[in-house]
Amino acid sequence: KAGVTQTPRYLIKTRGQQVTLSCSPISGHRSVSWYQQTPGQGLQFLFEYFSETQRNKGNFPGRFSGRQFSNSRSEMNVSTLELGDSALYLCASSESRGDGAHNEQFFGPGTRLTVL
Amino acid sequence: DQQVKQNSPSLSVQEGRISILNCDYTNSMFDYFLWYKKYPAEGPTFLISISSIKDKNEDGRFTVFLNKSAKHLSLHIVPSQPGDSAVYFCAASKSSGAGSYQLTFGKGTKLSVIP
């Protein structure tokens, strides 16, 4: 199976702009989670989508949003970019079998966002 | 409040010896633990996991030990190989309801295996 893919891999934006990042999960995986990685804070959970619905959300401001399509592909959007939004944004997919068992999350390569 | 801590930012080990990476957690609601390996410019790669009902899980050269009473887990790599050089992240998971399992990560330990 192909792994998790993310586009674009690199992005440069200026303060105040908005950005949309895309993630295609592993075939058959219905859950997509997004994480932000920065040198200071490490990997932090943004939100999770399952069946086109946001199922869980981390402690990030409302400028960070996302959505999931019927084919499980997901996008995240950051509006009114700030310098501190510069980070590696990682997408992870999992089966989420619904049987109560934890499922491993498989990560994509990430999108490196630089805000100038 | 850092709920998952990896107190050693870096570790150097000779090729062929054992590498031991440590992780501590504070939230007793965590019931599943994972280790990921990350190379530069790549996403984290899943290595091995353990449920809180177990105290050990092995997969080839990798073994994870869990001590629930101490809220401590460790990853053992035996024997260590130069290709193991990477940043290792410890992650913990708990149910957030509705079938969602959110991962909380430590800040990582950079392992260098010296030939």
Interface residues (C-beta under 8 A of the other chain):
Chain A: V4 Q6 S31 S33 Y35 G42 L43 Q44 F45 E48 F50 R55 N56 G58 L90 A92 S94 S96 G98 G100 H102 N103 E104 Q105 F106 F107 G108 P109 G110
Chain B: D31 Y32 L34 Y36 A41 E42 G43 P44 T45 F46 S49 S51 F89 A91 S93 S96 G97 A98 G99 S100 Y101 Q102 L103 T104 F105 G106 K107 G108
